[in-house]
Amino acid sequence: MSRSHPLLALIYDPIMWMAERRAFGRFRGELLSELHGDVLEIGAGTGRNFGYYPRDANVFALEPDPAMYARAQKRIPPGKPAVLLELAGDERMRSLPAQSFDAIVFALVLCSIDEPDKTLDEARRLLRPGGKLVLFEHVRSHGALGVWQDRLQPMWGRISGGCRLNRETRAMVENAGFNAFALHNEKIAGGIVRDVLVGFAEPT
């Protein structure tokens, strides 16, 4: 994961406010309200997911960016759901015991992980039997928009904390040994990001 550029907050906040109202809040609610037991969240960002977890979910969340981490701390709900937030990135996964979690959440973060294949391999190791991967990620679009995402990627990555507009996330998940049958694409309105991958995947 990359640390955010100082300009990111100026761009990120208004975009996220609009996206949350249009669709992102709905996606978070649909995915996270079904989770119970021990949950690992990779890349908590500003903590927008925290309020959607059920009361019986024990959440261990990782966030490597100090500015994002400070904002996420303020969104930890009092009492339950229990959220333990740590200033660390996906590399922290390697120190955790195998089969420790019932669910692992990636929400708008796989785009910024430098070696997503290794992170997904670790996620597979950490899931308990019957556990699931939970994904809400923007992905490369088809057609002309996808071409523009490819062209804009070098500039976008420099100002957005290493975010990749054009990742083929479904293929990465399947190549890491997950069954993506419960993953589907959704369209969102406007902007350079139009397609998101939403749903669940299970180890094969």
N, C-alpha and C positions, 0 to 999 in steps of 0.2 A: 504494500500500500504506500501511497505517496502523501506527503504533507501538502496541505492546501496552499495555493498561491494567495497572497494578500488580497488580490482582486476577487477571489472566489466568492467571498461573503456578499459582495456587492451584486454579483450576478446570481448567486445561488439562492439567496433568501427570497427575492420577489418571484423567481421562477418556481421555487418549491411551494411558496404560498399559493400560487395559482394552480399548480399541478395537484396539490393536496385537495383543494376544493373541487377540482374537476374529476379526478379519478383516483389519485394515489391513496387518499384516506380510505376509500372503499376497498381497494386491493389489500391494504394492510389489515383492515377489519376482517375481511373474508378469510385471509390466510392465518392470522395470528390468533384469532378467537378460538380456533380449533386445537390449539397446542396445550398440552398438559405435561406435567413431570419436569424433567431437567432439560433446559433449552440453552443452546449456545448460539449467540448472535455475533456474527463476524462483521465488523465495521459498523458500529452503532450510529455513527454520524452525530447528529444533534439530538438523538434520542427520541425521534418521532414514533418509533415502534412501541415504546415502553407502555404507553397508555392503552394499547390494544391487547396486551396479553391477559389471559384469564387469571383469576385470583389464585388458582392452584398451580401456576407455572413458576418454576424457579429458574430465573434467567441469569446466565453468566454472559456478559456482553464485553466485547473487546473494541477499543477505538484507539488508533495510533496517533491521531493528530491532536496536539494539546488544546488547540482552540475549540475543535469539535467536542473533545472530551469534556471541557469545562461547561459547554452549553448542554451536553447530554446529562451531566450530573444534576442540573436544575430540573430536568424532566423526569427524574426518578420518582415514581409515585410514593407517597408515604404509606407505610405498611405493606400490604400485598397488592399486586404481585411482587414477590421478592426479586429485586434486580441488583446484581453485583456487577459493577462497572469497573473495568481495569484499563489503564493507559497502556495498551499493547496492541500489536498487529496480529496478522494471521500466523506469524512465526510462533506465537505463543501456543498454538495448537499442538505443536510437536511435544510439548512438555506435559500434556494431559494424558491420563490413562485411556487405553482403548475401551470402547463401548461404554462411554461415560454419559451419553446424552440420548434423549428420546427424539429430539429434533434439533436441526442446525439451520439457522436462518441466514440467508443472504438477501439483503434488500438494498438494491442500487449500490452494490459494492464490488461485485465481480468485475465490473468494468475498470476498476482502478487497481486491482491486484496484479502485481508484476508477473507472478507465475501461477496463474489460476489452476493449471492442471495439478500442481503439487498441493495446492490448498484443497482442491476437491478430493484428492487422494487421502489427505488427512481427515477430511470430513467423513469419508467412507469408513475410515478406521475408527473414528470416534463414535459412530452411531451404534446404538444397541440393536439387537435383532428386532425387526419390526419398526425401527426408527425411520424417520424420513427427512429428506432435504426440503427446505421451504425456500422458494425462489420468487423474487419480484425484482426483475432486472430489465433495463432497457437494452435493446439489441439492434443490430444492423438491419436497416430496412431494405426492401427489394427495389429494383428499378432505379429511377433517376435520383431519388433521395439517398439511396445507399451509395451511389457514386459521389454525391456531394459530401456525405459523411466521410468517405475515404479521403476526399480532397481537404476537408477541414480538419481532419484528425491531428496533424502536427501542431497547428496553432491551438486547437481546442485542448489538447493534452497539456500544453504548457500553462494554461491559465485555469485549469480545472482540477488540479491535484492529481494529474495522471489518468484522468478518465478517458476511456476509449469509446468513441461513438459507435464503432463498427465491429464490435465483438460478436462472434457467432456462438452465443452462450449455450444454446441447446446442444450443439455438437460437442462442446467441451464437456457438458454434463454427461452425455451418453458415452463419450470416450473415457471418462473417469469411472465407468462401471455402474452407472445409475440407469434405471428404467424411467424414462421421461414420459410415460403414458398419461400422467395427470398434469402435464405442463401444456399450457395453451398460450397463444399470442393474443394480445389485446391492442387496440388502436387508441391512441390519445390524440387530442386535437392540438394543432399548431406546433410551431417550433421546429428545430432541427431533429428532435427526438420524437418519433411517432409510434414506434412499436415497442411493446414491453412483453416480457415472458413471465407468466404468472402461474403458480401452482406448486405441485409437490412431485418429488422424485424419490424412488426407493433403490437401495443397492440391489444389484442383480444377483 
